[in-house]
């Protein structure tokens, strides 16, 4: 395992209280020395648990998550929890009820900075989970953990809810285990598109932010203020990227190293890491200098509050460390890649350094004497065995050695070169080696002293890492907005329950085609909360609903959005039901998967949620699929009253606009001419009155015989439906003539299954109407029949 890898542990206990499922959780971040706890009530789909797992699961290789969980006893719920855990790549260890015992306060207090009883009541929840965590990790057994940890609350309500279905549907992260489509320089996922970060800490921070969109307008606006400043001040952003961020090391790994030094844990910290800290201090000085220059030209509060004050405070905490590193490390040699202790840092090192220098002088004198004595050129070279030896040309050396052959010891002959040594050289080298080894021994002691001093500053490094990583992400947002083919806009958050997006685009599509069609969206809670979107296949319905969700997500992480105007309220969740597929290994069909997602959606959505639904009801018969789609849309519009974009091919659903307040019809436009279709990809108000499936099939070059056969079957179906409708008309019992136009419209636009039920019901009344002579009684019979038919149509 990588020594620099951060270890994360999530403990989950599922308990049932009054037939309601409650989840108690404890989460350990080893590098941050923090234990966070939370408890919440969940539904049978465990949707809140899924969001929690996604939030704490790291996306890179820098951290490893282990989940300790007491699985539900019910088999159906056990399977659902396993499905969630199987979708993420981390270690899962199942725990028994006995592992969640009463907390051992004495063991816990060993690792806490403050006594457990001094924490707030809210932070003393989930004690059994904390006990399971402490016993599994054995933190209290390691003396380096003593009084190092804090306990805090893991606040799930602070962030928008995003489940794995939404992450996959919106292509936010690459799907695990699936290689993404490589389309050259264009990003295939949202995180790739947004990632213009320079530092590794920034890249990690970006992924955390995307998984945890904010719910506080104040916090979102704080981010947007910085993005707007960097968007407008391109020269300052260029300085940040080129002269500051590019020269910042991976501070997350750096402070983690020094934390291990401080905790006397196994580590690989060395003097080069100390030099990195020194370089960080110099870069902080550079940015402070640059900010002061900018302030002389413009008294912008962003420069003062976000850059100058935090970095000055950070620098003041580093002040003594900078001086110590300058005295203790030879920085002139460090810049050439040699990291040694400055001899002036220790009197003993200074004396040993003088001795080593004297030895090297003695060796050089021996070389000069030997060269003069032999009358040939003699070179001093390094040797792995002898440390230092002499080298000369073989021919001239052989002749010179004849004068006194016993004095010169030949070592080797290679490539017409002869290496040799003499007794005086061996003696001088022996002294040199002795002093050198002593020097390294003392130097290593001094290195440990230096590391101990530097490691006491790891909280300051951690603070610098957080500050720089957030600036890196916000600078990345500004770069994305500034370099986009068309303008991005700062979103405006309002308390009023309205969403207004003008000229919105899908950012990933725009990266491929800068001329892609723009579309608007206007929604409000009362009159336009659910949009039924119809239109031809490949017309852009799916792209449209996804781009709206992406715009909403970008706004909540503090990024500009691909629109000309963006006004919206706080959205508490983005819920998707898009593109279900079968799971053969678990015996789940496409329709079953679709219904499971829809069920979870209805039970987790709230009035402030945004729901996007694409082609619901395709996995069963047309009539049943339509019925399910209608019922779900009606429930969302009437009961949940959340914002919903519902893309469908069931054109009958457009009738909902006339029956349910808050429902509006929209369609993606196209042009047909000579049985050919041209997509316009423009979303307009209204509904289409036909299906374009055959025209799309022709556009995709289906075989002519297949198209002709499809047209014939479609005609036969229409004829069959027409014959069913004709049964409503009886010469003696003119049913359609006795009811109003609205009911006729509903019957003619109902499903085939509904028409059959209406026919059967009408047959019951034929004889009664024929035999009834009283006109008033006939009216009563017809009115009664109308009410029954209306119920059938619902």
Residue pairs with C-beta under 8 A, 6 or more apart in sequence:
1 64
2 61
3 260
3 266
3 267
3 268
4 62
4 253
4 256
4 257
5 61
5 62
5 63
5 64
6 29
6 30
6 31
6 58
6 62
6 63
6 64
6 252
6 256
7 28
7 30
7 63
7 64
7 66
8 27
8 28
8 29
8 30
8 56
8 58
8 63
8 64
8 65
8 66
9 27
9 28
9 30
9 65
9 66
9 67
9 68
9 133
9 136
9 137
10 25
10 26
10 27
10 28
10 52
10 53
10 56
10 65
10 66
10 67
10 68
11 25
11 26
11 27
11 28
11 67
11 68
11 69
11 95
11 129
11 130
11 132
11 133
11 136
12 23
12 24
12 25
12 49
12 67
12 68
12 69
12 70
12 129
13 23
13 24
13 25
13 69
13 70
13 100
13 126
13 128
13 129
13 132
14 21
14 22
14 23
14 69
14 70
14 71
14 72
14 81
15 21
15 22
15 23
15 24
16 22
20 41
21 41
21 42
21 43
21 44
21 46
21 72
21 77
22 39
22 40
22 41
22 42
23 39
23 40
23 41
23 42
23 46
23 48
23 49
24 37
24 38
24 39
24 125
24 126
24 128
24 129
25 37
25 38
25 39
25 52
25 126
25 129
25 154
26 35
26 36
26 37
26 126
26 129
26 130
26 132
26 133
27 35
27 36
27 37
27 38
27 56
27 154
28 34
28 35
28 133
28 137
29 36
31 252
31 255
31 256
31 259
32 462
33 148
33 149
33 150
33 259
34 149
34 150
34 151
34 152
35 130
35 133
35 149
35 150
35 151
35 152
36 151
36 152
36 153
36 154
37 123
37 125
37 126
37 129
37 130
37 151
37 152
37 153
37 154
38 52
38 125
38 126
38 153
38 154
38 155
38 156
39 125
39 126
40 48
40 156
42 48
42 49
43 600
43 603
43 604
44 76
44 77
44 80
44 603
45 80
45 596
45 599
45 600
45 603
45 604
46 77
46 80
46 81
46 84
47 161
47 163
47 600
47 603
47 604
48 156
48 161
48 604
49 81
49 84
50 84
50 163
50 164
51 156
51 161
51 162
51 163
52 154
52 156
53 67
53 84
53 85
53 88
54 88
54 162
54 163
54 164
54 167
54 211
55 156
55 159
55 211
55 212
56 65
57 65
57 88
57 90
58 64
58 65
58 204
59 173
59 204
59 207
59 211
60 203
60 204
60 207
62 200
62 204
62 252
62 253
64 90
64 91
65 90
65 91
66 90
66 91
66 92
66 93
67 85
67 90
67 91
67 92
67 93
68 93
68 95
68 99
68 132
68 133
68 136
69 81
69 85
69 92
69 93
69 94
69 95
70 94
70 95
70 96
70 97
70 99
70 100
71 78
71 81
71 82
71 94
72 78
72 81
79 586
83 586
84 164
85 92
87 164
87 176
88 164
88 176
89 176
93 136
95 132
99 132
99 135
99 136
100 128
100 129
100 131
100 132
101 128
101 131
101 132
102 127
102 128
102 131
103 116
103 127
103 128
103 130
103 131
103 134
104 131
104 134
105 116
105 117
107 134
107 140
108 116
108 130
108 131
108 134
108 140
109 115
109 116
110 139
110 140
110 145
110 146
110 147
111 134
111 139
111 140
111 145
111 146
111 147
111 148
111 149
112 147
112 149
112 150
112 151
113 147
113 148
113 149
113 150
114 150
116 124
116 151
117 124
119 151
122 153
123 151
123 152
123 153
124 151
130 151
134 140
139 145
139 149
142 263
142 265
143 264
144 263
144 264
144 265
145 263
148 263
157 215
158 212
158 214
158 215
158 216
159 212
159 213
159 214
159 215
160 212
160 213
160 214
160 215
160 553
160 556
160 571
160 572
160 573
160 574
161 572
161 573
161 574
161 575
161 604
161 609
162 172
162 211
162 213
162 553
162 573
162 574
163 575
165 575
165 576
165 577
165 578
165 597
166 172
166 549
166 574
166 575
166 576
167 173
167 211
168 175
169 546
169 549
169 576
169 578
169 579
169 612
170 190
170 546
170 549
170 550
170 553
170 574
170 576
171 188
171 189
171 190
171 508
171 546
172 189
172 190
172 191
172 210
172 553
173 189
173 190
173 191
173 207
173 210
174 180
174 188
174 189
174 191
180 188
180 189
181 188
182 188
183 512
186 508
186 511
186 512
187 193
187 195
187 508
187 511
188 508
189 508
190 210
190 507
190 508
190 550
190 553
191 206
191 207
191 210
193 480
193 507
193 508
193 511
194 206
194 210
194 476
194 477
194 480
194 559
195 203
195 206
195 476
196 475
196 476
196 479
196 480
197 203
197 205
197 206
197 472
197 473
197 475
197 476
198 241
198 245
198 246
198 248
198 472
198 475
199 245
199 248
199 250
199 251
199 468
199 469
199 472
200 250
200 252
200 253
201 248
201 250
201 251
201 252
201 465
201 468
201 469
201 472
202 245
202 468
202 469
202 471
202 472
202 473
202 476
204 252
204 469
205 469
205 470
205 472
205 473
206 473
206 476
209 473
209 557
209 558
210 553
210 557
213 553
213 556
213 557
214 220
214 223
214 556
214 557
214 558
215 556
215 570
215 572
217 493
217 570
219 558
220 493
220 555
220 556
220 558
221 493
222 558
223 474
223 477
223 557
223 558
223 559
224 490
224 491
224 558
224 560
225 302
226 302
226 306
226 471
226 474
227 474
227 477
227 478
227 481
227 490
227 558
227 559
227 560
228 490
228 560
229 300
229 302
229 303
230 236
230 237
230 240
230 474
230 475
230 477
230 478
231 237
231 478
231 481
231 482
231 560
233 294
234 482
236 290
236 294
237 475
237 478
237 479
237 482
239 290
240 287
240 471
240 475
241 475
241 479
243 286
243 290
244 283
244 286
244 287
244 290
245 468
245 471
245 472
245 475
247 279
247 283
248 280
248 283
248 468
249 276
249 279
249 280
251 280
251 461
251 462
251 464
251 465
251 468
251 469
252 465
252 469
254 273
254 276
254 277
254 461
254 465
255 458
255 459
255 461
255 462
255 465
257 267
257 268
257 269
257 273
258 269
258 273
258 451
258 454
258 455
258 457
258 458
258 461
259 455
259 458
260 266
260 267
260 269
261 267
261 269
261 451
261 452
261 454
261 455
262 452
262 455
262 456
262 458
269 451
269 455
270 339
270 447
270 451
271 329
271 334
271 339
271 340
271 341
271 447
271 450
272 334
272 339
273 454
274 325
274 329
274 450
274 451
274 454
275 325
275 329
275 331
275 334
275 339
277 318
277 321
277 325
277 454
277 457
277 461
278 322
278 325
278 326
278 329
278 331
280 461
280 464
281 315
281 318
281 321
281 322
284 311
284 314
284 315
284 318
284 464
285 315
287 307
287 311
288 308
288 311
288 312
288 315
291 303
291 307
291 308
291 311
292 308
294 300
294 303
295 303
295 304
295 308
306 471
307 471
310 467
311 467
314 460
314 463
314 464
314 467
317 457
317 460
317 463
318 457
318 460
321 453
321 454
321 457
321 460
324 450
324 453
324 454
325 331
325 450
325 454
327 342
327 344
327 345
328 341
328 342
328 345
328 446
328 450
329 339
329 340
329 341
329 342
329 345
329 450
330 338
330 340
330 341
330 342
330 343
331 342
333 339
333 340
340 443
341 349
341 443
341 446
341 447
341 450
343 349
343 350
343 352
343 353
344 350
345 446
346 442
346 446
348 442
349 439
349 442
349 443
349 446
352 435
352 438
352 439
352 442
353 439
355 431
355 435
356 432
356 435
356 436
356 439
359 428
359 429
359 431
359 432
359 435
360 432
362 428
362 431
363 380
363 388
363 425
363 428
363 429
363 432
364 380
366 422
366 424
366 425
366 428
367 378
367 380
367 390
367 425
369 424
370 378
370 390
370 422
370 425
371 377
371 378
374 392
374 397
374 400
374 401
375 400
376 392
376 393
376 396
376 397
376 400
377 392
377 393
377 396
378 390
378 391
378 392
379 390
379 391
379 392
380 388
380 389
380 390
380 391
381 388
381 389
381 390
381 391
381 419
382 388
383 389
383 411
383 419
386 411
386 421
386 426
386 429
387 429
387 432
387 433
388 425
388 429
388 432
389 411
389 419
389 420
389 421
389 425
390 419
390 420
390 421
390 422
390 425
391 417
391 418
391 419
391 420
392 400
392 417
392 418
392 420
393 416
393 417
393 418
394 413
394 416
394 417
394 418
395 416
397 418
397 420
398 418
401 408
401 410
407 422
407 423
408 420
408 421
408 422
409 420
409 421
409 422
410 418
410 419
410 420
411 419
411 420
411 421
412 418
412 419
413 419
474 558
477 558
477 559
477 560
478 560
480 488
480 559
480 560
481 487
481 488
481 559
481 560
484 507
484 510
484 562
485 510
485 511
485 514
486 505
486 510
486 514
486 562
487 564
488 560
488 561
488 562
488 563
489 560
489 561
489 563
489 564
489 565
489 566
490 560
490 566
491 551
491 554
491 555
491 560
491 561
491 563
491 566
491 567
491 568
492 566
492 567
492 568
493 555
493 568
493 569
493 570
494 567
494 568
494 569
495 569
496 524
496 569
497 524
497 525
497 569
497 608
498 522
498 523
498 524
498 525
498 567
498 568
498 569
499 521
499 522
499 523
499 524
499 552
499 567
499 568
499 569
499 643
500 521
500 522
500 523
500 565
500 566
500 567
500 568
501 520
501 521
501 548
501 551
501 561
501 563
501 565
501 566
501 567
501 568
502 520
502 563
502 564
502 565
502 566
503 518
503 519
503 520
503 563
503 564
503 565
504 518
504 519
504 520
504 521
504 547
504 548
504 551
504 561
504 562
504 563
504 566
505 516
505 518
505 519
505 547
505 562
505 563
506 516
506 543
506 546
506 547
506 550
506 562
507 547
507 550
507 554
507 562
509 516
509 543
509 547
510 516
510 562
516 681
517 540
517 680
517 681
517 682
518 564
519 544
519 547
519 681
519 682
519 683
520 683
521 531
521 548
522 528
523 529
523 531
523 643
525 607
525 641
525 643
525 662
526 661
526 662
527 661
527 662
527 664
528 662
528 664
529 637
529 641
529 642
529 643
529 644
529 662
529 663
530 633
530 636
530 637
530 643
530 644
530 646
530 660
530 662
530 663
530 664
531 644
531 645
531 646
531 663
531 664
531 665
531 666
532 633
532 646
532 648
532 653
532 654
532 656
532 657
532 663
532 664
532 665
532 666
532 687
533 541
533 544
533 545
533 645
533 646
533 647
533 648
533 666
533 667
533 668
533 683
534 541
534 647
534 648
534 649
534 651
534 653
534 654
534 665
534 666
534 667
534 668
534 687
534 688
535 541
535 667
535 668
535 669
535 670
535 688
535 692
536 668
536 670
536 677
536 679
536 688
536 691
536 692
536 693
536 695
536 696
537 649
537 692
537 693
537 696
538 679
538 696
538 699
539 668
539 669
539 670
539 679
539 681
539 692
540 668
540 679
540 681
540 683
541 614
541 647
541 668
542 578
542 614
542 647
543 681
544 645
544 647
544 668
544 683
545 578
545 612
545 613
545 614
545 645
545 647
546 578
546 612
547 562
548 610
548 612
548 645
549 574
549 576
549 610
549 612
551 561
551 562
551 563
551 566
552 568
552 571
552 574
552 610
553 574
554 560
554 561
554 562
555 561
555 566
555 568
556 570
556 571
569 608
570 608
571 608
571 609
571 610
571 643
572 606
572 608
572 609
573 604
573 605
573 606
573 608
573 609
573 610
574 609
574 610
574 612
575 601
575 604
575 605
575 609
575 610
575 611
575 612
576 601
576 611
576 612
576 613
576 614
577 594
577 597
577 598
577 601
577 611
577 612
577 613
577 614
577 616
578 612
578 613
578 614
579 614
579 615
580 590
580 591
580 593
580 594
580 597
580 619
581 590
581 593
582 588
582 589
582 590
582 592
582 593
583 593
588 596
589 619
590 618
590 619
591 619
591 620
592 619
594 616
594 617
594 618
594 619
595 628
598 616
598 628
598 632
601 611
601 613
602 632
602 635
602 636
602 640
605 611
605 636
605 640
605 642
606 640
606 642
607 640
607 641
607 642
608 642
609 640
609 642
609 643
610 642
610 643
610 644
610 645
611 636
611 642
611 643
611 644
611 645
612 644
612 645
612 647
613 632
613 633
613 644
613 645
613 646
613 647
613 648
614 647
615 647
615 648
615 649
616 625
616 628
616 629
616 632
616 646
616 648
617 624
617 625
617 626
617 627
617 628
617 629
617 648
617 650
618 625
619 625
620 628
622 751
622 752
623 751
623 752
623 753
623 754
624 753
625 650
626 650
626 652
626 653
626 751
627 751
627 753
629 646
629 648
629 650
629 653
630 650
630 652
630 653
630 656
633 644
633 646
633 653
633 656
633 663
634 656
634 660
636 642
636 644
636 646
637 644
637 656
637 660
637 661
637 662
637 663
638 660
641 662
646 653
649 691
649 693
651 687
651 688
651 689
651 690
651 691
652 749
652 750
652 751
654 665
654 687
655 746
655 749
656 663
657 663
657 664
657 665
657 687
664 685
665 685
665 686
665 687
666 683
666 684
666 685
666 686
667 683
667 684
667 686
667 687
667 688
668 679
668 680
668 681
668 682
668 683
668 684
669 680
669 681
669 682
669 683
669 684
670 677
670 678
670 679
670 680
670 692
671 677
671 678
671 680
672 678
672 692
672 695
675 695
675 698
676 695
676 698
676 699
677 692
677 695
677 696
677 698
677 699
694 707
694 710
694 711
694 714
697 706
697 707
697 710
698 707
721 752
721 755
724 752
724 755
724 756
724 759
725 747
725 748
725 755
727 759
728 735
728 736
728 747
728 758
728 759
728 762
729 735
729 736
730 766
732 770
733 762
733 765
733 766
733 769
733 770
735 762
736 744
736 747
738 782
739 782
739 786
739 789
743 786
743 789
743 790
746 790
746 793
747 755
747 758
747 789
747 793
750 758
750 793
754 792
754 793
757 792
758 789
758 792
758 793
761 785
761 788
761 789
761 792
762 785
762 789
765 781
765 785
768 781
769 778
769 781
769 782
772 778
772 781
